[in-house]
Amino acid sequence: EHEQDLKTIEKHVKNCRIVVSDLLTFARKGTKKMHAIDVCHVVEDVISFLQNHSDFRNVEVVAPPPCSRALMVYGNEQEISQVIINLMINACHAVAKKGCIQVEIGCNDDKWIHIAVKDNGTGIPKKDFSRIFDPFFTTKPVGEGTGLGLSVGYGIIRRHGGDIQVRNRKDKG
């Protein structure tokens, strides 16, 4: 009768292991095994995982429509998942755990795949843009953030040969 709860707990334990592993990777600048992964599948798994997270109970998560084809990249699935998780958790905090987060996946010219995580939060102050990917930089109160999520994500994406950007939208977020 508690099978689903145990599966959720197991996923969270695995996530904790990934976070610790990412901290070690960040500290050592190491690499992990890479192989062909479907980005659409990774995003679906992350969204499914986070829907069970208590911070997301009052957040509307708008998932991308199902992909019409696999969007394959050569990479490490755990690392890509961790980046998306970090972005979505940051978005959740930006909407004060009661707004809307939209995830989009796209592909241009069969060369670049992009994943966008958008929120309707307050946006990022212009003065923080230059430091947003710096290790240990956070705008969160003490005890609510390590300041490693975006810097670890930046390192992961760069190791994968990609780019990560941040910007505010006119309607905030």
C-alpha positions in Angstrom: 0.0 0.0 0.0 3.0 2.3 0.4 4.7 1.4 -2.8 4.3 4.8 -4.4 5.5 6.6 -1.3 8.6 4.4 -1.2 9.3 5.1 -4.9 9.0 8.8 -4.2 11.4 8.5 -1.2 13.8 6.5 -3.4 13.8 9.2 -6.0 14.5 11.9 -3.4 17.4 9.8 -2.0 18.8 9.4 -5.5 18.4 13.2 -6.0 20.4 13.8 -2.8 23.1 11.5 -4.0 23.2 13.5 -7.3 23.5 16.8 -5.5 26.5 15.5 -3.4 28.0 14.1 -6.6 27.6 17.4 -8.3 29.3 19.2 -5.4 32.2 16.8 -5.7 32.2 17.3 -9.5 32.2 21.0 -9.0 35.1 20.8 -6.6 37.1 18.4 -8.7 35.9 19.5 -12.2 35.5 15.9 -13.0 33.6 14.3 -15.7 30.9 11.6 -15.8 30.0 8.9 -18.3 28.2 10.3 -21.3 25.9 8.6 -23.8 23.0 9.4 -26.1 20.0 10.8 -24.2 16.6 12.0 -25.2 16.2 15.5 -23.8 12.4 15.2 -24.0 12.4 12.1 -21.7 14.8 13.9 -19.3 12.5 16.9 -19.0 9.4 14.7 -18.6 11.1 12.8 -15.8 12.1 16.0 -14.0 8.7 17.5 -14.1 7.1 14.2 -12.9 9.6 14.1 -10.1 9.1 17.7 -8.9 5.3 17.4 -8.9 5.7 15.3 -5.8 7.9 18.0 -4.1 6.0 19.9 -1.4 7.3 23.3 -2.7 5.4 22.7 -6.0 2.0 22.0 -4.5 0.6 25.5 -5.3 2.7 26.1 -8.4 1.2 25.6 -11.9 3.8 23.8 -14.0 3.1 24.0 -17.7 5.0 21.1 -19.3 6.0 21.2 -22.9 3.7 19.2 -25.3 4.9 15.7 -26.0 7.8 15.7 -28.4 7.0 14.5 -31.9 10.4 12.9 -32.1 13.3 12.2 -29.9 15.7 15.1 -29.3 19.0 13.3 -28.7 22.2 14.8 -27.3 25.4 13.2 -26.2 25.6 13.8 -22.5 25.1 12.7 -18.9 21.4 12.2 -18.0 21.9 12.8 -14.3 23.7 16.0 -14.9 21.2 17.4 -17.4 18.4 16.4 -15.0 20.2 18.2 -12.1 20.4 21.4 -14.2 16.7 21.4 -15.0 15.8 20.6 -11.4 17.9 23.5 -10.2 16.3 25.9 -12.7 12.8 24.8 -11.7 13.5 25.0 -8.0 14.9 28.6 -8.5 11.8 29.4 -10.5 9.6 28.0 -7.7 11.3 30.2 -5.2 11.0 33.2 -7.6 7.2 32.7 -7.8 7.0 32.4 -4.0 5.8 28.8 -4.3 2.4 29.9 -5.8 2.9 31.1 -9.4 3.4 29.5 -12.8 6.4 27.9 -14.3 6.5 27.0 -18.0 9.0 24.6 -19.5 9.7 24.6 -23.2 11.8 22.4 -25.4 12.9 23.3 -28.9 15.3 22.5 -31.7 16.7 24.7 -34.4 18.4 23.4 -37.5 18.8 20.0 -35.9 22.0 21.4 -34.4 20.9 23.0 -31.1 18.3 21.9 -28.6 17.1 24.4 -26.2 15.3 24.1 -22.9 13.7 27.1 -21.4 12.4 27.4 -17.8 10.2 30.5 -17.5 8.4 31.8 -14.4 6.0 34.7 -13.6 8.0 35.8 -10.5 9.7 39.1 -9.7 12.6 38.7 -12.1 16.3 39.2 -11.4 17.6 42.6 -10.4 19.9 43.9 -13.1 22.7 44.4 -10.5 22.8 40.6 -10.0 23.1 39.5 -13.6 26.9 39.6 -13.7 27.1 37.4 -10.6 24.2 35.0 -11.2 26.5 32.0 -12.2 29.2 32.8 -9.5 29.7 30.0 -7.0 28.1 30.7 -3.6 26.3 33.8 -4.9 22.7 33.8 -3.7 20.0 36.3 -3.1 18.1 34.0 -0.8 18.2 34.4 3.0 20.8 32.5 5.0 19.8 28.9 5.3 17.6 28.9 2.2 20.2 28.5 -0.6 23.9 27.6 -1.1 24.4 29.6 -4.2 25.7 26.5 -6.0 22.7 25.6 -8.2 23.3 27.9 -11.1 27.1 27.7 -10.9 27.0 23.9 -11.0 24.4 24.1 -13.8 26.7 26.5 -15.7 29.6 24.1 -15.4 27.5 21.1 -16.5 26.1 22.8 -19.5 29.5 24.2 -20.6 31.1 20.7 -20.2 28.3 19.4 -22.5 29.3 22.0 -25.1 26.2 24.1 -24.5 25.3 27.5 -23.3 23.2 28.7 -20.5 21.6 32.2 -20.3 19.4 34.2 -18.0 17.1 37.0 -18.8 14.1 38.9 -17.6 10.9 39.1 -19.6 8.9 42.3 -19.9 6.0 40.8 -18.0 8.5 39.8 -15.2 10.0 36.4 -14.5 
